[in-house]
Amino acid sequence: MTLTVLVCDAAGAVDGLQVEATVEIGLSLDATTDATRVAELAARLRPDVVICRLDMEGTHGVEVLTRVAASSPPSRTIARIAPGDPQRAADAIAAGASGLSSVDDDPRTVLAIATAVAGGSVAMSPAIAASLARELSAATDSSAHLAGELDELRASISQGTSAKADFLSNISHELRTPVTVAKGIAYVLRNPAIEEAERTEFLEQLQGSLDKLMGIVDEIITISELERGSFELVLAEVDLAPLVLRVIDGARATHPDVPILAEVGPTLETLADEARIAGVVAELLDNACRYSPAGAPVEISARDMKEGVVVTVTDHGEGLARDVARRSFDEPFSTGEGVLRKEKAGVGVGLHLARQLVLEHGGTMWADPLPGGGTLVAFCIPPRDARGKAARAGAA
């Protein structure tokens, strides 16, 4: 029985197939290089197999396979495609192709596929099979990678949602205390018979409560500005030594039961936003005092080093694990409550905000747990010339 084959391909490929067909017993081959005529020829010749190259002008891609199937339903089709095109391969199979051959396949391989297809098999050349295997492997690897990223994203969203829920709980607690105090004082001050000394004391308490409220609001506003990219420092040449000493005096007044051991250099000259750096030092020192056991000292040092002004605060409390410190630095609503008592948790923006402010100065901040318990938190503000070199390197 003679196998009849109709080929629609470029002239060079047609010539090669015709030469190969002359040595094949029981094979009759007709060919055309005009893709617009392949359906017409298939209808007239009714071949067993139609081989069509899909990137020829006039084929309109896999549409030619549909036209051939409509004009000669008994004919089985083979699509010749470029390797590395899995979408074209899938489209060809969906359009009814029984075989796939690479445009680079030799004539003998193409006719072998035609023979297999004519016998009722579905076949593809080794080149197409290898190409699809590579694409499938890459797609599997990509799918696994995307699945991993999706799991990380889910975990991040869940963690972020939990952190923000904690933040709302914490801030409601933090706001409630000064608001309650302010309301109580306002009620008392309505009494005209109150003594002047008491009135002055109540007004001072009221001022303290309002200052605390403003501090919380300012922190949240600053975080928002940093995230929007609209935050700006007010930089000036300053000596941080008097500033650090003032912050230490304030911490001693706020935490009279905590011994604060200080070592501050005589001068700490640098380029900085004085108010913002004061807030950073106050945040670290206040954290250390709040998390220290009763009577345990807190140590603070501020030195002028080759790297810049380095401020270190050390407490001897329960200690802050590295992963908790990282979350506190990186996430604005993380308080590290896994190791901190609830009443000491705070709003949860302090450490994150402190680190962001140091980064805005071109500096760095880090935290290390101590082997004997406690935590060391430090930051460095680099010298002006070092920041200029870093900026020029980044611009280059």
VENCOR-V201755 format. One record per helix or strand of 2 or more residues. SS is the DSSP state (hx for helix, st for strand). FROM is the first residue (numbers start at 1). TO is the last residue. If there is no record, write none. Layout:
# VENCOR-V201755
ss->[SS & SS]
from->[FROM & FROM]
to->[TO & TO]
This chain:
# VENCOR-V201755
ss->[st & hx & st & hx & st & hx & st & hx & st & hx & st & hx & hx & st & hx & st & st & hx & st & st & hx & hx & hx & st & st & hx]
from->[3 & 11 & 27 & 35 & 49 & 63 & 76 & 86 & 99 & 107 & 123 & 126 & 196 & 236 & 240 & 260 & 269 & 274 & 298 & 308 & 322 & 342 & 350 & 364 & 375 & 384]
to->[8 & 21 & 32 & 45 & 53 & 71 & 81 & 94 & 102 & 118 & 124 & 189 & 228 & 239 & 254 & 264 & 272 & 291 & 305 & 315 & 330 & 344 & 360 & 369 & 381 & 395]
